Amino acid sequence: MIRSLGLATEPVHASTGVLMGLVGEGVLPSLTPLLQMEEGRAQGLNLVDRAIDFDASGSSGFGAEKLADVLDWAERLGFSALNITYPCKQAVIPLLDSLDPVAAAVGAVNTVLFTADGRVGLNTDTTGFERAFRAELDDVRRGRVVQLAAGGAGAAVADALMRLGAEELVIVDLDSDRARSLAKSVSERHGRAAVPASPDDLADLLRTVDGIVNCSPIGMHNHPGAPFDLTLLHARHWVADIVYRPLHTELLRAAAAAGCRTMHGGHMAVGQAADTFHLVTGRAPDLPRMHRHFEELIAAP
């Protein structure tokens, strides 16, 4: 048995064959499948991880609205698990049979296990971000932190930021109801202040915060740009971005130029991939080896 993220479950495949998938928009450039497969190879597993990219489906009508069909097909075809990413981390929840307590609290799922007891949803984004932050930014001030976006990844990161000791978390989202809902649930769960805010408030907010975390897709290869006016950055800020393709987003480049401490999304990506590998295979991943492989993949032409 493995116990991780509060859930006791048998590894989906304790033998040498594991079939996984990564489901979402714009996932073809993702390094997660390659990280999973290389760690499997290093441990003697025949692990195959395929990207199921809604953006690459062209005019076939195969999009995020087909998520239920994708889960059905994967289960029937003998997949061990699916990684779930933007924009499906919350939409997948009604399609599952049970949730790990952490995923239930966060309200978002990035890993689905196909087990004898049905489809189980878990969240390794939150543990991956926490692991990355403790390794890269553990000494920074966390009095007031602003988080951009309240979607599936944002829900996971908000929970991690509270566990990391943020005294006040300000959640900014274009959808005011979504920001308000996440702030309320995080406050109730952790007993510290989390408040919603409008993007129109960012200029004032950034004069008073210690840190900034981008949980939006802005900055990804297929969503280029920056999530706010970069002239608002100041050297007193620390800045984390969960985007890792590209590794050094426009936001992070500007933050470094302004003298900010920064953390790129690769650290969270490796952390969540390692936790998912453990859940799916029942084997402990070699985290330093996975970081080395990630760096090799990023450096490859």
C-alpha positions in Angstrom: 0.0 0.0 0.0 1.1 3.6 -0.5 -0.1 6.5 1.5 0.2 9.9 -0.1 -1.8 13.1 0.0 -4.1 11.5 2.6 -5.2 8.6 0.4 -4.4 4.9 0.8 -4.5 3.1 -2.4 -2.9 0.2 -4.2 -0.5 1.1 -7.0 -2.4 0.9 -10.2 0.3 -1.3 -11.8 2.9 -2.9 -9.6 4.2 -4.9 -12.6 6.5 -3.5 -15.3 3.8 -2.0 -17.6 2.2 1.4 -17.0 0.1 3.5 -19.5 -0.5 7.1 -18.7 -1.8 10.2 -20.4 -1.7 14.0 -20.1 -5.0 15.7 -20.9 -5.5 19.5 -21.6 -5.0 22.4 -24.0 -1.6 23.1 -25.4 0.0 20.0 -23.8 2.1 18.7 -26.7 5.2 20.7 -25.6 4.8 19.5 -22.0 7.8 17.8 -20.5 5.8 15.9 -17.9 5.3 12.8 -20.1 9.1 12.7 -20.8 9.9 13.1 -17.1 7.6 10.2 -16.2 8.8 7.9 -18.9 12.5 8.6 -18.2 12.1 7.9 -14.5 10.2 4.7 -15.4 13.0 3.6 -17.7 15.6 4.3 -14.9 13.5 2.1 -12.6 13.1 -0.7 -15.1 9.4 0.1 -15.9 7.9 0.1 -19.3 6.0 3.4 -18.7 4.3 5.1 -21.6 2.8 8.6 -21.1 0.9 10.1 -24.1 -0.2 13.7 -24.5 -3.9 14.1 -25.3 -4.0 17.7 -26.6 -7.3 19.4 -27.3 -5.6 22.2 -29.2 -4.1 19.7 -31.6 -7.4 18.1 -32.6 -7.9 20.6 -35.4 -11.4 20.5 -36.9 -12.2 17.1 -35.6 -14.5 18.4 -32.8 -12.3 16.9 -30.2 -12.1 19.5 -27.5 -12.4 20.0 -23.7 -16.1 19.4 -23.9 -15.2 15.8 -24.7 -13.4 15.3 -21.3 -16.0 12.7 -20.2 -15.4 10.7 -23.4 -11.6 10.9 -22.9 -11.9 9.4 -19.4 -14.2 6.7 -20.7 -11.8 5.8 -23.5 -8.7 5.9 -21.3 -10.4 3.6 -18.8 -11.5 1.1 -21.4 -8.1 1.1 -23.1 -6.4 0.1 -19.9 -4.7 3.4 -18.9 -3.3 3.4 -15.4 -3.8 7.1 -14.8 -4.2 10.5 -16.4 -2.6 13.8 -15.6 -5.2 16.6 -15.9 -4.2 20.2 -16.8 -5.7 23.5 -18.0 -8.6 23.9 -18.4 -9.9 20.7 -17.0 -8.7 20.5 -13.3 -12.1 21.4 -11.9 -14.3 20.2 -14.7 -13.0 16.6 -14.2 -14.3 16.4 -10.6 -18.0 15.4 -11.4 -16.6 12.6 -13.6 -14.8 10.8 -10.7 -15.9 8.3 -8.2 -13.9 9.6 -5.2 -11.5 12.3 -4.2 -8.4 12.3 -2.1 -8.9 14.6 1.0 -6.4 17.1 -0.3 -7.9 17.3 -3.7 -11.4 17.6 -2.1 -10.2 20.5 0.0 -8.5 22.3 -2.8 -11.4 21.7 -5.2 -9.1 20.8 -8.1 -7.6 17.6 -9.5 -4.5 17.1 -11.6 -4.2 13.3 -11.3 -6.8 10.6 -11.9 -6.1 7.0 -11.0 -8.1 4.2 -12.6 -8.4 1.7 -9.7 -10.5 -1.4 -8.9 -12.7 0.9 -6.8 -13.2 3.4 -9.6 -11.7 6.7 -10.7 -9.8 8.5 -7.9 -8.9 12.2 -8.1 -5.8 13.6 -6.5 -3.8 16.9 -6.5 0.0 16.9 -6.7 0.1 20.5 -7.9 -0.2 21.7 -4.4 2.5 19.4 -3.0 4.7 20.2 -6.0 4.5 23.9 -5.5 5.1 23.7 -1.7 8.2 21.5 -2.3 9.5 23.9 -4.9 9.0 27.0 -2.8 10.7 25.5 0.2 13.7 24.6 -1.9 14.0 28.0 -3.8 12.4 30.8 -1.7 12.1 29.5 1.8 13.8 32.6 3.3 11.6 35.3 1.7 9.0 37.4 3.5 5.4 36.0 3.3 3.5 38.7 5.0 1.2 39.7 2.1 1.2 37.7 -1.2 -0.8 38.4 -4.4 -1.8 35.4 -6.5 -3.0 35.9 -10.1 -5.8 33.5 -11.2 -8.1 31.4 -9.1 -8.6 28.4 -11.5 -7.5 24.8 -10.9 -3.8 25.5 -10.5 -4.6 28.6 -8.5 -6.6 26.6 -6.0 -3.7 24.2 -5.5 -1.1 27.0 -5.1 -3.3 29.1 -2.8 -3.5 26.1 -0.4 0.2 25.6 -0.6 0.9 29.3 0.1 -1.2 29.1 3.2 0.7 26.0 4.4 3.9 28.0 3.7 2.8 30.7 6.1 1.4 33.5 4.0 -0.2 35.9 6.5 -2.6 37.4 3.9 -3.3 36.1 0.4 -4.9 38.4 -2.1 -6.4 36.5 -5.0 -6.9 38.4 -8.3 -9.0 37.0 -11.1 -11.1 38.4 -14.0 -13.9 36.3 -12.6 -14.8 38.0 -9.4 -17.1 35.2 -8.2 -14.3 32.6 -8.7 -11.8 34.8 -6.8 -14.3 35.3 -4.0 -15.1 31.6 -3.7 -11.5 30.6 -3.5 -10.6 33.3 -1.0 -13.5 32.2 1.2 -12.6 28.5 1.1 -8.9 29.1 1.8 -9.7 31.4 4.7 -12.1 28.9 6.3 -9.6 26.0 5.8 -6.5 27.7 7.2 -7.9 30.3 9.6 -5.9 33.2 8.0 -6.9 36.1 5.7 -7.5 35.4 2.0 -9.3 38.1 0.1 -10.5 38.6 -3.5 -9.4 41.5 -5.6 -10.0 42.9 -9.1 -7.2 43.2 -11.7 -8.0 46.9 -11.6 -6.5 46.9 -8.1 -3.1 45.5 -9.0 -1.3 48.8 -9.3 -2.2 49.6 -5.7 -1.7 46.1 -4.4 1.8 45.7 -5.8 2.9 48.7 -3.7 2.2 46.7 -0.5 2.8 43.0 -1.2 6.0 40.9 -0.6 5.4 38.3 -3.2 3.6 37.7 -6.5 2.6 34.3 -7.9 1.3 33.9 -11.5 -1.1 31.0 -11.7 -2.6 32.1 -15.0 -1.7 30.6 -18.4 -0.4 34.0 -19.5 3.2 33.5 -20.5 2.8 30.0 -21.9 4.0 29.4 -25.4 0.4 29.5 -26.6 -0.6 32.4 -24.3 2.3 34.8 -24.8 2.7 38.1 -22.9 2.7 39.2 -19.3 -0.2 39.1 -16.8 0.1 42.8 -15.7 2.1 46.0 -16.4 5.7 44.9 -15.7 6.7 48.5 -14.7 4.9 47.8 -11.4 7.6 45.3 -10.3 10.0 46.4 -7.6 13.2 44.8 -6.2 11.5 44.2 -2.9 9.1 41.7 -4.5 9.8 38.0 -5.0 8.0 36.5 -8.1 7.0 32.9 -8.8 5.5 31.7 -12.1 4.0 28.2 -12.5 4.5 28.4 -16.3 7.5 26.4 -17.5 7.3 26.4 -21.3 9.0 28.8 -21.7 11.0 28.4 -18.5 11.9 32.1 -18.3 8.6 33.9 -19.0 8.3 37.5 -19.9 7.2 38.1 -16.2 10.3 36.3 -14.8 12.7 38.1 -17.1 11.3 41.5 -16.1 11.3 40.5 -12.5 15.0 39.5 -12.6 15.9 42.7 -14.4 14.1 44.6 -11.6 16.2 42.8 -9.0 13.5 40.5 -7.7 14.1 36.9 -6.4 12.4 34.5 -8.8 11.2 30.9 -9.1 10.4 29.4 -12.4 7.7 26.8 -13.0 10.1 24.0 -13.7 10.5 23.4 -9.9 6.8 22.8 -9.4 6.6 20.7 -12.6 9.2 18.3 -11.4 7.7 18.2 -7.9 4.2 17.3 -9.1 5.6 14.8 -11.6 7.5 13.0 -8.9 4.5 12.8 -6.6 2.4 11.5 -9.5 5.0 8.9 -10.4 4.9 7.6 -6.8 1.1 7.4 -6.8 0.8 5.6 -10.1 3.7 3.2 -9.8 4.0 2.7 -6.0 7.7 3.4 -6.4 9.7 6.3 -4.8 11.0 8.6 -7.5 14.6 9.8 -7.5 14.0 13.6 -7.3 17.5 14.8 -8.0 17.6 12.5 -11.1 14.2 13.9 -12.3 15.6 17.5 -11.9 18.7 16.6 -13.9 16.6 15.1 -16.6 14.3 18.2 -16.7 17.3 20.5 -17.1 18.6 18.3 -20.0 15.2 18.5 -21.7 14.9 22.3 -21.3 18.4 22.7 -22.7 17.8 20.5 -25.7 17.3 22.4 -29.0 
